[in-house]
């Protein structure tokens, strides 16, 4: 794997796994940005059951993160199979759609974005269960739908959830209108009742996640709407439409595509594209037209500011101003185009003899056009450009400044070979079954080949996997107090990291080293942390250890006016400063702090001080933190805009900093009980249904 998979998702999963496998709940991450509530980070998957299972049972290493990636691709394929069955399509058609889906441009292009892959795994199941619930409303389908929505919400990317929510709302309105038009009031009541059950079940299953996210919004630097300019970053540009036919073209010359490399692949199969072009407008395949129109709607949104649609959605549809990347809409382009192609394929194989000639014409015309294009382009590109493209392909490496034309020629050559082979098979073979098998084999070869062409650019890195895993095995297991005694926070820099020697790891290394960090690669940052970071005293304060003593206090307005020289200077809000400035505070040379216990959610230290003074934990103050001195709860003061401070009495004391998000814990308990009950009910109901058959 590469890029965000290793720089963000892997460190987060690793940390959650370390917490769970050592008996701690993954609530607080002290190793980035002076600590933050990881359970409130929507992309961390801290509430996602599969993360909990893998993290608890196995822990996360390079094997585990690759396994989770492949597992969700497999689940997505099963989901499309189930969707085909729900839509009453032939098994061959369901297979056709499934292969097109699991090797599509969204899976291959966005392989680095694990939350996108997780979303692609559960969205088909959400659609399947909701469709079944509307066909035959009952408690069982409502509960199943709520489970899949919960998995999508807690494990996937929030942008997908928002879009799916609106799709389900529109479909619900359509079904309600249909019932009203037919005066089917009993069915309408049944639909509304089970929508209510599904909604309540989803809320209960997601209670911990929802409470965490809602609570963090006022404290989160991106808790408000993003700007229109941010929302337009990385569209599926008009130039990227080339990838509908030649995805290998999008694997090189990154700047040409007017977007980010992972957002430029929209491939869903050469056969699917041929079927849509040649057969979608026929009256006999009108079922294919509706998903095609829906796909085109999302295609306009995916282009970003090239068309007005994304801007209109941003301005007028609630929630559409909360996520970036217009190219996220291309997932729904691919999904609905595959559905359209599936309906066409289903109709063609049912009436194969009738359409045999038309299919042969479509394949021959496509082969001829691609051949002409290859012949023309061959005169436009030097031979060494094609040789270089083949070299990068063999080495499975990204060619940042390669020849797009050369890549088109290479992929076009394979297209002609496969399509002419399929044409010959259909023409010479009178057996319908053999022809269908030929179509499916052709599709599978095409999708696997296209994946192999692009895999080096957006999926895998050329680093030595064994060397990476061997290096990973040398990392410290668990959490040790030894990590936090001697070093100042400023010492935790990537250049000193042990994890830097592990191939593939280059961001968020403090998590692997178990070191308190003041930075990181993560969009989830607390607002008060950013205020502190922008102040003059930020770098000076980092010269302290994790817990430090101070007798020098000042009003917060002086944090940017004082010369930043003394690390122990603390800045309080006006009310606290007015109260505490009257105290007699002083530090002495023999005062000391010894950390006796360190865990993600609790830090215990013993102190010996001659006089009263301020003790500070270099972590962000966030609701849920509590301070106990000699088992007595003490008041927390926020210093330097974000740090956790308390008044420490003289003498020998035991101080405990404890992060206990009580409301989130209650939500988690409710979610766990609900999940167990839903799973038990679903399993028992499924067994009874099987026995009755």
C-alpha positions as CSV (number, residue, x, y, z in Angstrom):
1,X,0.0,0.0,0.0
2,X,1.1,3.6,-0.3
3,X,0.4,7.3,0.5
4,X,-2.5,8.0,2.9
5,X,-3.0,4.4,3.7
6,X,0.4,4.3,5.3
7,X,0.7,7.9,6.5
8,X,-2.8,8.2,8.1
9,X,-5.0,5.2,8.2
10,X,-2.3,2.7,9.2
11,X,-1.0,4.8,12.2
12,X,-4.6,5.4,13.4
13,X,-5.5,1.7,13.1
14,X,-2.2,0.7,14.7
15,X,-2.9,3.0,17.7
16,X,-6.4,1.8,18.2
17,X,-5.2,-1.8,18.0
18,X,-2.5,-1.1,20.5
19,X,-5.1,0.3,22.9
20,X,-7.5,-2.5,22.5
21,X,-5.0,-5.3,22.7
22,X,-3.6,-3.9,25.9
23,X,-6.9,-3.4,27.6
24,X,-7.5,0.3,27.0
25,X,-10.4,2.0,25.2
26,X,-9.3,4.1,22.3
27,X,-10.5,7.4,23.5
28,X,-7.4,9.7,23.7
29,X,-4.5,9.9,21.4
30,X,-1.6,11.7,23.2
31,X,0.9,11.3,20.4
32,X,-0.3,14.0,17.9
33,X,-1.0,17.7,18.2
34,X,-0.5,17.5,22.0
35,X,-3.3,15.0,22.2
36,X,-6.9,14.8,20.9
37,X,-10.0,12.6,21.3
38,X,-9.4,10.0,18.6
39,X,-12.9,8.6,19.2
40,X,-14.3,11.9,17.8
41,X,-12.3,11.7,14.6
42,X,-14.8,10.5,12.0
43,X,-12.1,8.9,9.8
44,X,-10.3,7.1,12.6
45,X,-12.8,4.2,12.7
46,X,-12.6,4.2,16.5
47,X,-16.2,3.1,16.7
48,X,-16.1,0.6,13.7
49,X,-16.6,-3.0,14.8
50,X,-14.2,-4.5,12.2
51,X,-11.4,-2.2,13.5
52,X,-12.2,-3.4,17.0
53,X,-12.1,-7.1,16.0
54,X,-8.8,-6.9,14.1
55,X,-7.3,-4.6,16.7
56,X,-8.3,-6.7,19.6
57,X,-7.6,-10.2,18.2
58,X,-4.5,-9.5,16.0
59,X,-3.4,-6.0,16.4
60,X,-2.4,-3.9,13.3
61,X,0.7,-4.5,11.2
62,X,1.3,-4.4,7.5
63,X,-0.4,-7.8,7.1
64,X,-3.5,-6.6,8.9
65,X,-3.9,-3.3,7.0
66,X,-3.6,-5.1,3.7
67,X,-6.1,-7.8,4.9
68,X,-8.6,-5.2,5.9
69,X,-8.3,-3.5,2.5
70,X,-8.9,-6.7,0.6
71,X,-11.6,-7.8,3.0
72,X,-13.7,-4.7,2.2
73,X,-13.2,-5.1,-1.5
74,X,-14.5,-8.7,-1.2
75,X,-17.5,-7.4,0.9
76,X,-18.2,-4.8,-1.8
77,X,-18.2,-7.5,-4.5
78,X,-20.7,-9.6,-2.4
79,X,-22.8,-6.4,-2.0
80,X,-23.1,-5.9,-5.7
81,X,-24.0,-9.6,-6.2
82,X,-26.7,-9.1,-3.6
83,X,-27.9,-5.9,-5.3
84,X,-28.1,-7.8,-8.6
85,X,-30.2,-10.5,-7.0
86,X,-32.5,-7.9,-5.4
87,X,-33.1,-6.3,-8.8
88,X,-34.0,-9.8,-10.1
89,X,-31.0,-9.9,-12.5
90,X,-29.5,-13.2,-13.7
91,X,-26.6,-14.6,-11.7
92,X,-24.4,-14.1,-14.7
93,X,-25.3,-10.4,-14.6
94,X,-24.7,-10.1,-10.9
95,X,-21.2,-11.6,-11.5
96,X,-20.7,-9.2,-14.5
97,X,-21.6,-6.2,-12.2
98,X,-19.5,-7.5,-9.3
99,X,-16.3,-7.9,-11.3
100,X,-16.8,-4.4,-12.9
101,X,-17.2,-3.0,-9.4
102,X,-14.3,-4.5,-7.4
103,X,-11.8,-3.6,-10.1
104,X,-13.3,-0.2,-11.0
105,X,-11.5,3.1,-11.0
106,X,-12.8,4.1,-7.5
107,X,-11.3,1.0,-5.9
108,X,-8.0,1.2,-7.8
109,X,-7.7,4.9,-7.9
110,X,-8.6,5.5,-4.3
111,X,-6.9,2.5,-2.8
112,X,-5.0,4.8,-0.5
113,X,-8.2,6.1,1.1
114,X,-9.3,3.2,3.3
115,X,-12.5,5.0,4.5
116,X,-13.5,5.3,0.8
117,X,-12.9,1.5,0.3
118,X,-15.0,0.8,3.5
119,X,-17.8,3.0,2.2
120,X,-17.7,1.1,-1.1
121,X,-18.1,-2.1,0.8
122,X,-21.3,-1.2,2.7
123,X,-23.2,1.1,0.3
124,X,-24.4,-1.8,-1.9
125,X,-25.7,-3.6,1.2
126,X,-27.5,-0.4,2.4
127,X,-29.3,-0.1,-0.9
128,X,-30.1,-3.9,-0.9
129,X,-31.7,-3.9,2.5
130,X,-33.5,-0.6,2.0
131,X,-34.9,-1.8,-1.3
132,X,-36.1,-5.1,0.4
133,X,-37.6,-3.1,3.2
134,X,-39.7,-1.1,0.8
135,X,-40.7,-4.2,-1.2
136,X,-41.8,-6.1,1.9
137,X,-41.6,-3.9,5.0
138,X,-40.8,-5.9,8.1
139,X,-38.8,-5.8,11.3
140,X,-36.0,-8.1,10.0
141,X,-35.1,-5.9,6.9
142,X,-35.3,-2.7,9.0
143,X,-32.8,-4.1,11.5
144,X,-30.5,-5.3,8.7
145,X,-30.6,-1.9,7.0
146,X,-29.7,-0.2,10.3
147,X,-26.7,-2.5,10.8
148,X,-25.3,-1.7,7.4
149,X,-26.0,2.1,7.7
150,X,-24.2,1.9,11.1
151,X,-21.2,0.2,9.5
152,X,-21.1,2.8,6.7
153,X,-21.3,5.7,9.1
154,X,-18.6,4.5,11.6
155,X,-16.2,3.0,9.1
156,X,-16.6,5.0,6.0
157,X,-16.0,8.6,4.8
158,X,-18.7,11.0,6.0
159,X,-19.1,12.5,2.5
160,X,-20.4,9.1,1.2
161,X,-22.9,8.8,4.1
162,X,-24.3,12.3,3.4
163,X,-24.8,11.5,-0.3
164,X,-26.3,8.1,0.5
165,X,-28.6,9.8,3.0
166,X,-30.1,12.0,0.3
167,X,-30.4,9.2,-2.2
168,X,-32.4,7.2,0.4
169,X,-34.5,10.3,1.2
170,X,-35.4,10.8,-2.5
171,X,-36.2,7.1,-2.9
172,X,-38.4,7.2,0.3
173,X,-40.3,10.2,-1.0
174,X,-40.8,8.4,-4.3
175,X,-42.2,5.3,-2.5
176,X,-44.5,7.4,-0.2
177,X,-45.8,9.3,-3.2
178,X,-46.4,6.0,-5.0
179,X,-48.5,4.7,-2.1
180,X,-50.5,7.9,-1.9
181,X,-51.2,7.8,-5.6
182,X,-52.4,4.2,-5.3
183,X,-54.2,4.9,-2.0
184,X,-52.2,2.1,-0.4
185,X,-52.5,3.5,3.1
186,X,-51.8,0.3,4.9
187,X,-48.5,-0.2,3.0
188,X,-47.7,3.5,3.6
189,X,-48.2,3.1,7.4
190,X,-46.0,-0.1,7.3
191,X,-43.3,1.7,5.4
192,X,-43.3,4.7,7.8
193,X,-43.3,2.4,10.8
194,X,-40.3,0.4,9.7
195,X,-38.4,3.5,8.5
196,X,-38.9,4.7,12.1
197,X,-37.6,1.4,13.5
198,X,-34.6,1.5,11.2
199,X,-33.8,5.1,12.1
200,X,-34.1,4.4,15.9
201,X,-32.0,1.3,15.6
202,X,-29.3,3.2,13.6
203,X,-29.2,6.0,16.2
204,X,-28.8,3.5,19.0
205,X,-26.1,1.5,17.1
206,X,-24.2,4.8,16.4
207,X,-24.8,6.4,19.8
208,X,-21.1,6.5,20.8
209,X,-20.0,7.8,17.4
210,X,-22.8,10.4,17.2
211,X,-22.2,11.7,20.7
212,X,-18.5,11.9,20.1
213,X,-18.8,13.8,16.8
214,X,-21.5,16.2,18.0
215,X,-19.5,17.0,21.2
216,X,-16.3,17.8,19.3
217,X,-17.8,20.1,16.8
218,X,-17.4,23.3,18.8
219,X,-13.8,22.4,19.6
220,X,-12.8,21.1,16.1
221,X,-11.0,23.4,13.6
222,X,-13.1,21.9,10.8
223,X,-16.3,21.5,12.7
224,X,-17.9,24.2,10.6
225,X,-18.7,24.3,6.9
226,X,-15.7,24.5,4.6
227,X,-15.3,27.1,1.9
228,X,-16.5,26.7,-1.7
229,X,-12.9,26.8,-2.8
230,X,-12.0,23.9,-0.5
231,X,-15.1,21.9,-1.7
232,X,-13.9,22.2,-5.3
233,X,-10.4,20.7,-4.7
234,X,-9.7,17.6,-6.8
235,X,-12.6,17.2,-9.1
236,X,-13.1,14.5,-11.7
237,X,-12.1,16.8,-14.5
238,X,-13.2,16.7,-18.1
239,X,-9.8,15.5,-19.1
240,X,-10.1,12.6,-16.6
241,X,-13.1,11.4,-18.7
242,X,-10.4,9.7,-20.8
243,X,-10.2,7.1,-18.0
244,X,-13.6,5.8,-18.9
245,X,-11.9,4.2,-21.8
246,X,-8.2,4.3,-21.0
247,X,-7.6,4.2,-17.3
248,X,-3.9,3.6,-17.9
249,X,-3.7,7.1,-19.4
250,X,-4.5,8.5,-16.0
251,X,-1.5,6.7,-14.4
252,X,1.0,9.3,-15.6
253,X,1.7,13.0,-16.2
254,X,-0.2,14.0,-13.1
255,X,-0.5,17.7,-13.8
256,X,-2.3,17.2,-17.1
257,X,-5.4,15.8,-15.4
258,X,-6.3,19.0,-13.5
259,X,-6.8,16.9,-10.4
260,X,-5.1,14.6,-7.9
261,X,-3.8,11.3,-9.3
262,X,-6.2,9.1,-7.2
263,X,-9.2,11.1,-8.3
264,X,-8.7,10.7,-12.1
265,X,-9.7,7.1,-12.6
266,X,-13.4,6.5,-13.6
267,X,-13.0,3.1,-15.3
268,X,-15.8,0.5,-15.0
269,X,-15.0,-1.8,-17.9
270,X,-14.7,-1.6,-21.7
271,X,-17.6,-4.0,-22.2
272,X,-19.9,-2.0,-19.9
273,X,-19.0,1.2,-21.8
274,X,-19.7,-0.5,-25.1
275,X,-23.0,-1.8,-24.0
276,X,-24.1,1.6,-22.7
277,X,-23.0,3.4,-25.9
278,X,-24.7,1.0,-28.3
279,X,-27.7,-0.3,-26.4
280,X,-28.8,2.1,-23.6
281,X,-31.2,4.1,-25.8
282,X,-33.1,1.2,-27.2
283,X,-36.7,0.8,-26.0
284,X,-36.1,-2.8,-25.1
285,X,-33.5,-1.8,-22.5
286,X,-35.3,1.2,-21.0
287,X,-34.6,0.0,-17.5
288,X,-31.0,0.9,-18.1
289,X,-31.9,4.5,-18.8
290,X,-32.8,5.5,-15.3
291,X,-29.5,4.5,-13.6
292,X,-27.7,6.0,-16.6
293,X,-29.4,9.4,-16.1
294,X,-28.7,9.3,-12.3
295,X,-25.0,8.5,-13.1
296,X,-24.9,11.5,-15.5
297,X,-26.3,13.7,-12.7
298,X,-23.5,12.6,-10.4
299,X,-21.0,13.0,-13.2
300,X,-21.9,16.7,-13.5
301,X,-21.4,17.1,-9.7
302,X,-18.0,15.3,-9.9
303,X,-16.6,17.8,-12.3
304,X,-16.4,20.5,-9.6
305,X,-16.4,24.0,-10.8
306,X,-16.4,23.0,-14.4
307,X,-20.2,22.8,-14.1
308,X,-22.6,24.7,-11.8
309,X,-24.1,21.6,-10.1
310,X,-21.5,21.1,-7.3
311,X,-21.7,24.7,-6.4
312,X,-25.5,24.6,-6.2
313,X,-25.4,21.5,-4.0
314,X,-22.8,23.2,-1.8
315,X,-25.0,26.4,-1.4
316,X,-28.5,24.9,-1.1
317,X,-28.3,21.3,0.2
318,X,-27.5,20.9,3.9
319,X,-24.4,18.8,4.6
320,X,-23.0,19.2,1.1
321,X,-20.7,22.0,2.4
322,X,-19.0,19.6,4.9
323,X,-16.8,17.5,2.6
324,X,-14.1,18.2,0.0
325,X,-13.3,16.5,-3.3
326,X,-16.0,16.6,-6.0
327,X,-14.5,13.4,-7.3
328,X,-16.2,11.6,-4.5
329,X,-19.3,11.8,-6.7
330,X,-17.6,9.6,-9.3
331,X,-18.2,6.6,-7.0
332,X,-21.9,7.0,-7.7
333,X,-21.2,7.6,-11.4
334,X,-19.4,4.3,-11.6
335,X,-22.0,2.5,-9.4
336,X,-25.0,3.7,-11.5
337,X,-23.2,3.2,-14.8
338,X,-22.5,-0.4,-13.8
339,X,-26.2,-0.8,-12.9
340,X,-27.1,0.5,-16.3
341,X,-24.7,-1.8,-18.0
342,X,-26.0,-4.7,-15.9
343,X,-29.6,-4.1,-17.0
344,X,-28.4,-4.1,-20.6
345,X,-26.2,-7.2,-20.2
346,X,-29.1,-9.0,-18.5
347,X,-31.4,-8.2,-21.4
348,X,-28.8,-9.2,-24.0
349,X,-28.1,-12.6,-22.6
350,X,-31.8,-13.3,-22.2
351,X,-32.4,-12.6,-25.9
352,X,-28.9,-13.5,-27.1
353,X,-29.8,-14.9,-30.5
354,X,-31.9,-11.9,-31.3
355,X,-29.0,-9.5,-30.4
356,X,-26.1,-11.6,-31.5
357,X,-25.6,-9.6,-34.7
358,X,-25.9,-6.3,-32.9
359,X,-23.3,-7.4,-30.3
360,X,-20.9,-8.5,-33.0
361,X,-21.3,-5.1,-34.8
362,X,-20.7,-3.2,-31.5
363,X,-17.6,-5.2,-30.8
364,X,-16.2,-4.9,-34.3
365,X,-16.9,-1.2,-34.5
366,X,-15.3,-0.6,-31.1
367,X,-12.2,-2.7,-32.2
368,X,-12.0,-0.8,-35.4
369,X,-12.2,2.6,-33.8
370,X,-9.6,1.7,-31.2
371,X,-7.3,0.3,-33.9
372,X,-7.6,3.5,-35.9
373,X,-6.8,5.5,-32.8
374,X,-3.8,3.4,-32.0
375,X,-2.5,3.7,-35.6
376,X,-2.9,7.5,-35.5
377,X,-1.3,7.9,-32.1
378,X,1.6,5.7,-33.1
379,X,2.8,8.5,-35.4
380,X,2.5,11.1,-32.6
381,X,4.8,9.5,-30.0
382,X,8.4,8.3,-30.2
383,X,9.2,4.6,-29.7
384,X,11.3,5.3,-26.6
385,X,8.2,6.8,-24.9
386,X,6.4,3.5,-25.3
387,X,9.5,1.6,-24.1
388,X,9.6,3.8,-21.0
389,X,5.9,3.2,-20.2
390,X,6.5,-0.5,-20.5
391,X,9.5,-0.3,-18.2
392,X,7.5,1.5,-15.5
393,X,4.7,-1.0,-16.0
394,X,7.0,-3.9,-15.5
395,X,8.5,-2.3,-12.4
396,X,5.0,-1.4,-11.1
397,X,6.1,2.1,-10.4
398,X,4.4,5.5,-10.9
399,X,5.6,7.4,-13.9
400,X,5.0,11.0,-12.9
401,X,6.0,12.6,-16.3
402,X,5.5,9.7,-18.7
403,X,3.6,9.7,-22.0
404,X,-0.2,9.6,-21.8
405,X,-0.2,8.8,-25.5
406,X,2.1,5.8,-25.0
407,X,-0.1,4.5,-22.2
408,X,-3.2,4.7,-24.4
409,X,-1.4,2.8,-27.2
410,X,-0.4,0.0,-24.8
411,X,-3.9,-0.4,-23.3
412,X,-5.5,0.0,-26.7
413,X,-3.4,-2.9,-28.1
414,X,-4.8,-5.2,-25.3
415,X,-8.3,-4.0,-26.0
416,X,-8.1,-4.9,-29.7
417,X,-6.7,-8.3,-28.8
418,X,-9.4,-9.1,-26.3
419,X,-12.3,-7.6,-28.3
420,X,-11.4,-9.4,-31.5
421,X,-10.9,-12.6,-29.6
422,X,-14.4,-12.3,-28.1
423,X,-15.9,-11.4,-31.5
424,X,-14.4,-14.5,-33.0
425,X,-15.7,-16.7,-30.1
426,X,-19.3,-15.3,-30.4
427,X,-19.3,-15.6,-34.2
428,X,-18.0,-19.1,-34.5
429,X,-19.8,-20.6,-31.4
430,X,-23.5,-21.2,-31.6
431,X,-23.9,-22.1,-27.9
432,X,-25.4,-19.2,-26.0
433,X,-23.8,-20.5,-22.7
434,X,-20.4,-20.5,-24.3
435,X,-20.9,-16.9,-25.6
436,X,-22.0,-15.7,-22.1
437,X,-19.0,-17.4,-20.6
438,X,-16.8,-15.7,-23.2
439,X,-18.3,-12.3,-22.3
440,X,-17.6,-12.9,-18.6
441,X,-14.1,-14.1,-19.2
442,X,-13.4,-11.1,-21.5
443,X,-14.8,-8.8,-18.9
444,X,-12.7,-10.4,-16.1
445,X,-9.5,-10.3,-18.2
446,X,-10.1,-6.6,-19.1
447,X,-10.7,-5.6,-15.5
448,X,-7.7,-7.5,-14.1
449,X,-5.5,-6.2,-16.9
450,X,-6.6,-2.6,-16.2
451,X,-6.0,-3.1,-12.5
452,X,-2.5,-4.4,-13.3
453,X,-1.7,-1.4,-15.5
454,X,-2.7,1.1,-12.8
455,X,-1.7,-0.8,-9.6
456,X,1.8,0.6,-9.5
457,X,0.5,4.1,-9.8
458,X,-2.2,4.2,-7.1
459,X,-2.3,0.9,-5.1
460,X,1.1,-0.6,-4.2
461,X,4.5,0.8,-3.5
462,X,7.8,-0.8,-4.7
463,X,9.2,-1.0,-1.2
464,X,10.3,-4.3,0.3
465,X,7.3,-5.7,2.2
466,X,9.3,-8.2,4.2
467,X,11.8,-5.5,5.2
468,X,9.0,-3.2,6.3
469,X,7.3,-6.0,8.4
470,X,10.6,-7.0,10.0
471,X,11.3,-3.4,10.9
472,X,7.7,-3.0,12.2
473,X,8.2,-6.1,14.5
474,X,11.0,-4.2,16.3
475,X,8.6,-1.5,17.6
476,X,7.8,-1.3,21.3
477,X,4.8,-3.3,22.3
478,X,2.3,-1.5,24.6
479,X,2.8,1.7,26.5
480,X,5.8,2.3,28.8
481,X,6.4,5.1,31.3
482,X,10.1,5.1,30.2
483,X,9.1,6.9,27.0
484,X,7.9,10.0,28.9
485,X,10.4,10.6,31.6
486,X,13.4,12.4,30.1
487,X,12.6,13.9,26.7
488,X,11.1,17.3,26.2
489,X,8.1,17.4,23.8
490,X,10.3,19.2,21.2
491,X,12.5,16.2,21.0
492,X,9.7,14.2,19.3
493,X,10.6,15.0,15.7
494,X,10.6,12.7,12.7
495,X,14.3,12.9,12.2
496,X,14.8,11.2,15.5
497,X,12.1,8.5,15.0
498,X,12.9,4.8,15.1
499,X,10.0,4.2,12.8
500,X,11.6,6.3,10.1
501,X,13.8,3.3,9.3
502,X,10.7,1.2,8.4
503,X,10.1,1.3,4.6
504,X,6.8,3.1,3.8
505,X,6.4,5.0,7.0
506,X,7.0,8.7,6.9
507,X,4.1,10.5,8.7
508,X,2.7,10.3,12.2
509,X,5.7,8.4,13.4
510,X,5.2,9.5,17.0
511,X,2.3,7.0,17.2
512,X,4.7,4.1,16.4
513,X,7.4,5.4,18.7
514,X,4.9,6.0,21.5
515,X,6.2,9.6,21.9
516,X,4.2,12.7,22.8
517,X,4.0,14.7,19.6
518,X,3.2,18.4,18.9
519,X,2.5,17.9,15.2
520,X,1.2,15.2,12.8
521,X,-0.4,14.6,9.5
522,X,-4.2,14.7,10.2
523,X,-6.9,17.2,9.3
524,X,-8.5,16.5,12.7
525,X,-7.1,19.3,15.0
526,X,-8.6,21.0,18.0
527,X,-9.2,24.8,17.6
528,X,-7.5,25.7,20.9
529,X,-4.4,23.7,19.8
530,X,-4.2,25.8,16.7
531,X,-4.6,29.0,18.7
532,X,-1.6,27.9,20.9
533,X,0.4,26.8,17.8
534,X,0.0,30.3,16.3
535,X,1.1,32.0,19.5
536,X,4.7,33.3,20.1
537,X,5.2,30.9,23.1
538,X,4.4,27.7,21.3
539,X,7.9,26.6,20.4
540,X,9.3,27.7,23.8
541,X,6.7,25.8,25.8
542,X,7.6,22.6,23.9
543,X,10.9,22.7,25.7
544,X,9.1,21.3,28.7
545,X,8.6,17.6,29.5
546,X,5.2,16.0,29.4
547,X,4.4,17.2,33.0
548,X,6.1,20.3,34.3
549,X,6.0,22.7,37.3
550,X,5.7,26.5,37.1
551,X,5.4,29.5,39.4
552,X,5.2,32.1,36.6
553,X,1.7,33.0,35.6
554,X,0.4,35.8,33.3
555,X,-2.8,36.9,31.6
556,X,-3.5,35.3,28.3
557,X,-3.2,38.6,26.4
558,X,0.5,38.6,27.1
559,X,1.2,35.3,25.3
560,X,2.0,37.2,22.1
561,X,3.7,40.2,23.7
562,X,6.2,38.6,26.0
563,X,9.6,37.6,24.7
564,X,9.4,33.8,24.5
565,X,12.3,32.8,26.6
566,X,11.2,30.8,29.7
567,X,9.4,27.5,28.9
568,X,7.5,27.3,32.2
569,X,5.6,30.6,31.7
570,X,1.9,29.9,31.8
571,X,-0.9,32.2,30.5
572,X,-4.4,32.1,32.0
573,X,-7.7,33.7,31.0
574,X,-8.4,36.9,32.8
575,X,-10.8,35.5,35.4
576,X,-8.4,32.6,36.4
577,X,-5.4,34.9,36.4
578,X,-7.2,37.4,38.7
579,X,-7.9,34.5,41.2
580,X,-4.5,32.7,41.0
581,X,-2.3,35.8,40.9
582,X,-2.9,36.2,44.6
583,X,-1.4,32.8,45.5
584,X,2.2,32.5,46.7
585,X,3.7,30.2,44.0
586,X,7.4,29.3,43.7
587,X,9.5,26.5,42.3
588,X,12.7,25.1,43.8
589,X,15.7,23.2,42.4
590,X,15.0,20.0,44.3
591,X,11.3,19.8,43.2
592,X,10.7,16.7,41.1
593,X,8.1,14.8,39.1
594,X,8.2,11.0,38.5
595,X,5.7,9.5,36.1
596,X,4.6,6.1,37.6
597,X,1.8,5.1,35.2
598,X,1.2,6.0,31.6
599,X,-1.7,4.8,29.5
600,X,-3.6,6.5,26.7
601,X,-6.4,7.7,29.0
602,X,-4.6,8.1,32.3
603,X,-1.2,9.5,33.5
604,X,-0.2,9.2,37.1
605,X,2.9,11.0,38.7
606,X,4.4,11.4,42.1
607,X,5.7,14.8,43.0
608,X,7.8,16.3,45.7
609,X,7.7,20.1,46.0
610,X,8.8,22.5,48.7
611,X,6.0,25.0,48.1
612,X,2.7,25.4,46.3
613,X,2.9,25.8,42.5
614,X,1.2,25.1,39.2
615,X,1.5,21.6,37.6
616,X,0.8,21.3,33.9
617,X,0.2,18.4,31.5
618,X,1.3,19.2,28.0
619,X,-2.0,17.9,26.5
620,X,-5.0,19.7,25.1
621,X,-7.8,20.4,27.6
622,X,-11.0,18.8,26.3
623,X,-14.2,17.9,28.1
624,X,-13.7,14.6,29.8
625,X,-10.3,15.4,31.4
626,X,-10.2,15.3,35.2
627,X,-7.4,15.9,37.7
628,X,-7.0,14.2,41.0
629,X,-4.4,15.0,43.6
630,X,-4.2,12.4,46.4
631,X,-7.5,11.0,45.1
632,X,-9.2,14.3,45.5
633,X,-10.7,15.9,42.4
634,X,-9.2,19.3,41.7
635,X,-10.2,22.2,39.4
636,X,-8.6,22.3,35.9
637,X,-7.3,25.5,34.5
638,X,-6.8,26.0,30.8
639,X,-3.4,27.6,30.2
640,X,-1.7,28.9,27.0
641,X,-5.2,28.5,25.3
642,X,-5.2,24.7,25.5
643,X,-3.0,23.0,28.2
644,X,-4.2,21.2,31.3
645,X,-3.1,22.9,34.6
646,X,-3.9,22.6,38.3
647,X,-2.7,24.0,41.6
648,X,-0.3,21.5,43.3
649,X,0.1,21.7,47.0
650,X,3.5,21.5,48.7
651,X,5.0,18.2,49.9
652,X,4.7,14.7,48.5
653,X,1.6,14.2,46.3
654,X,0.2,11.7,43.8
655,X,-1.4,13.4,40.8
656,X,-3.6,11.7,38.3
657,X,-4.7,13.1,35.0
658,X,-7.6,11.0,33.7
659,X,-9.6,11.2,30.5
660,X,-13.1,9.8,31.0
661,X,-15.7,10.8,28.4
662,X,-18.6,9.6,30.4
663,X,-21.4,10.5,27.9
664,X,-19.5,8.8,25.1
665,X,-18.9,5.7,27.3
666,X,-22.6,5.5,28.0
667,X,-23.3,5.9,24.2
668,X,-20.8,3.1,23.5
669,X,-22.5,0.8,26.0
670,X,-25.9,1.5,24.4
671,X,-24.4,0.9,21.0
672,X,-22.8,-2.4,22.1
673,X,-26.0,-3.8,23.6
674,X,-28.0,-2.7,20.6
675,X,-25.5,-4.4,18.2
676,X,-25.5,-7.6,20.1
677,X,-29.3,-7.7,20.2
678,X,-29.5,-6.9,16.5
679,X,-27.0,-9.5,15.5
680,X,-28.6,-12.2,17.7
681,X,-32.1,-11.4,16.3
682,X,-30.8,-11.4,12.7
683,X,-28.9,-14.7,13.1
684,X,-32.0,-16.4,14.7
685,X,-34.3,-15.0,12.1
686,X,-32.0,-16.1,9.3
687,X,-31.8,-19.6,10.7
688,X,-35.6,-19.8,11.0
689,X,-36.0,-18.6,7.4
690,X,-33.6,-21.3,6.2
691,X,-35.4,-24.0,8.2
692,X,-38.8,-23.0,6.8
693,X,-37.4,-23.3,3.2
